[in-house]
Amino acid sequence: MNQAVFPVQALSGHRFDALRRWEAQLRLELVAYPSGEGRRTELYRNQARGPLHVQRPFWPEGQTGACHLYVLHPPGGLVSGDALSIEVQAASHSRTLLTTPSANRLYKSDRNAVPWSQYTRLNVAEGAIVEYLPQETIAFDGTRGHQHLRMDVASGGTVIGWELLGLGRPAGEQPFVSGA
């Protein structure tokens, strides 16, 4: 009796070839509302798809201070085929701090050298302030991918931001020898 042979991806729902892709998107909109002492920035829109979310907003600087948001990617790193997209719209006079709870990791590419990608876009309106300060990113040997940060800032808007990249883990004797 002949039994049909199904490839692994047909059974699991995941691909294991050069066309593998796992997308996650996060779209945030921050708006400043009048408050008793000034303006309070609120997370007006929070659209998430896939394993990319924000923690509940909080205001450690007081109700009229910056709205702090932690961007969470529960897998903790990017592997072959991951495609993350983050878009932030900061409305006029809003104040926001975006960060991450821990370092991001860019893991070694799979045998098909399928790249990962991460695209971040910050749209900052007139009078808005955005602090984009994620924790560092650690690139492991053999990683392959594309990371893009775009900041569109209107006249009178303010942004401070960084992307910190560490190549390999020298203290753990895991040097970065090759990758892209």
C-alpha positions as CSV (number, residue, x, y, z in Angstrom):
1,M,0.0,0.0,0.0
2,N,1.5,3.3,-1.1
3,Q,1.1,6.2,1.2
4,A,1.4,9.8,0.0
5,V,4.5,11.6,1.3
6,F,3.9,15.1,2.5
7,P,6.7,17.6,2.9
8,V,7.2,18.8,6.5
9,Q,5.8,22.3,5.7
10,A,2.5,20.9,4.6
11,L,2.0,19.3,8.0
12,S,3.2,22.2,10.1
13,G,2.1,25.2,8.1
14,H,5.6,26.6,8.0
15,R,8.0,26.6,5.1
16,F,11.5,25.4,5.3
17,D,12.8,26.6,1.9
18,A,14.0,29.8,0.4
19,L,10.5,31.3,0.4
20,R,10.1,31.2,4.2
21,R,8.6,34.4,5.6
22,W,7.1,35.2,9.0
23,E,5.7,38.7,9.1
24,A,4.8,40.9,12.1
25,Q,3.5,44.5,12.0
26,L,3.0,47.2,14.5
27,R,1.3,50.5,13.8
28,L,1.1,53.0,16.6
29,E,-0.6,56.5,16.7
30,L,0.1,58.9,19.6
31,V,-2.1,61.9,20.2
32,A,-1.8,64.8,22.7
33,Y,-5.0,65.8,24.5
34,P,-5.5,68.9,26.7
35,S,-5.1,68.1,30.4
36,G,-5.4,70.1,33.6
37,E,-1.7,71.0,33.6
38,G,-0.9,70.9,29.9
39,R,-1.1,68.1,27.3
40,R,-1.2,64.3,28.0
41,T,0.0,62.0,25.2
42,E,-2.2,58.9,24.8
43,L,-1.8,55.8,22.6
44,Y,-4.7,56.5,20.3
45,R,-4.2,53.5,17.9
46,N,-2.4,50.3,18.5
47,Q,-2.6,47.8,15.6
48,A,-0.5,44.6,15.9
49,R,-0.3,41.6,13.8
50,G,2.0,38.7,14.5
51,P,4.5,38.5,17.4
52,L,5.0,42.3,17.8
53,H,3.2,44.3,20.5
54,V,3.6,47.2,22.9
55,Q,3.4,47.0,26.7
56,R,0.7,49.0,28.4
57,P,1.7,52.8,28.2
58,F,2.9,54.5,31.3
59,W,4.0,58.0,32.4
60,P,6.9,57.9,34.9
61,E,7.5,61.6,34.4
62,G,3.9,62.5,35.4
63,Q,0.6,62.7,33.4
64,T,1.9,65.4,31.1
65,G,5.3,63.8,30.6
66,A,6.3,61.6,27.7
67,C,4.2,58.5,27.1
68,H,6.6,55.5,27.5
69,L,6.1,52.5,25.3
70,Y,8.1,49.2,25.3
71,V,8.1,47.5,21.9
72,L,7.9,43.7,22.6
73,H,9.0,41.0,20.2
74,P,8.4,37.8,22.2
75,P,10.7,35.6,20.1
76,G,13.6,37.9,21.2
77,G,15.4,37.9,17.9
78,L,15.3,37.7,14.2
79,V,15.8,34.5,12.2
80,S,15.7,33.7,8.5
81,G,12.4,34.8,7.0
82,D,11.3,37.1,9.8
83,A,9.9,40.4,8.5
84,L,9.2,43.0,11.1
85,S,7.5,46.4,10.3
86,I,7.0,49.1,12.9
87,E,5.3,52.4,12.0
88,V,4.8,55.2,14.5
89,Q,2.7,58.3,13.9
90,A,3.3,61.0,16.5
91,A,0.6,63.7,16.2
92,S,1.2,67.4,16.9
93,H,2.5,68.2,20.4
94,S,2.7,64.6,21.5
95,R,5.6,63.3,23.6
96,T,6.7,59.7,23.3
97,L,9.6,57.5,24.4
98,L,9.9,54.1,22.5
99,T,12.3,51.5,23.8
100,T,12.6,47.7,24.1
101,P,13.0,45.6,27.3
102,S,16.1,43.8,26.2
103,A,18.6,43.5,23.4
104,N,17.5,42.3,20.0
105,R,19.4,39.4,18.4
106,L,20.1,38.7,14.7
107,Y,20.7,35.0,14.5
108,K,22.7,32.9,12.0
109,S,21.0,32.5,8.6
110,D,19.5,29.1,7.7
111,R,21.0,26.8,5.1
112,N,19.1,28.6,2.3
113,A,20.5,32.0,3.4
114,V,17.0,33.4,3.7
115,P,17.4,37.0,5.0
116,W,15.4,38.6,7.8
117,S,14.2,42.2,7.6
118,Q,13.2,44.9,10.1
119,Y,11.7,48.2,8.9
120,T,11.0,51.1,11.3
121,R,9.4,54.3,10.3
122,L,8.8,57.3,12.6
123,N,6.5,60.0,11.4
124,V,6.8,63.1,13.7
125,A,4.4,66.0,13.3
126,E,5.0,69.6,14.1
127,G,5.7,70.2,17.8
128,A,5.9,66.4,18.5
129,I,8.8,64.9,20.4
130,V,9.8,61.2,19.8
131,E,12.7,59.5,21.7
132,Y,13.5,56.2,19.9
133,L,16.0,54.4,22.1
134,P,15.8,50.6,21.8
135,Q,18.3,48.4,23.6
136,E,21.3,47.3,21.5
137,T,21.1,44.7,18.7
138,I,23.5,41.7,18.8
139,A,24.5,40.3,15.4
140,F,25.5,36.7,15.6
141,D,28.0,35.2,13.1
142,G,26.4,34.3,9.8
143,T,23.4,36.5,10.1
144,R,21.9,37.9,6.9
145,G,19.3,40.6,6.7
146,H,18.3,44.2,6.2
147,Q,17.6,46.8,8.9
148,H,16.1,50.1,7.9
149,L,15.2,53.1,10.1
150,R,13.4,56.1,8.6
151,M,12.5,59.3,10.4
152,D,10.2,61.7,8.8
153,V,10.2,64.9,10.9
154,A,7.9,67.9,10.2
155,S,9.2,71.4,10.8
156,G,9.2,72.0,14.5
157,G,9.2,68.3,15.4
158,T,12.0,66.7,17.4
159,V,13.5,63.2,17.3
160,I,16.4,61.6,19.2
161,G,17.2,58.1,18.2
162,W,19.7,55.4,17.8
163,E,20.4,51.9,16.6
164,L,23.3,50.3,18.5
165,L,24.8,47.2,16.8
166,G,27.2,44.8,18.5
167,L,29.0,42.3,16.2
168,G,29.2,38.9,17.8
169,R,29.6,38.1,21.5
170,P,33.4,38.3,22.2
171,A,33.0,37.7,25.9
172,G,31.3,34.4,25.1
173,E,34.0,33.6,22.5
174,Q,31.5,33.9,19.7
175,P,33.1,36.4,17.2
176,F,31.3,37.9,14.2
177,V,33.3,36.5,11.3
178,S,30.9,36.8,8.4
179,G,27.4,38.0,7.6
180,A,25.5,40.9,6.1
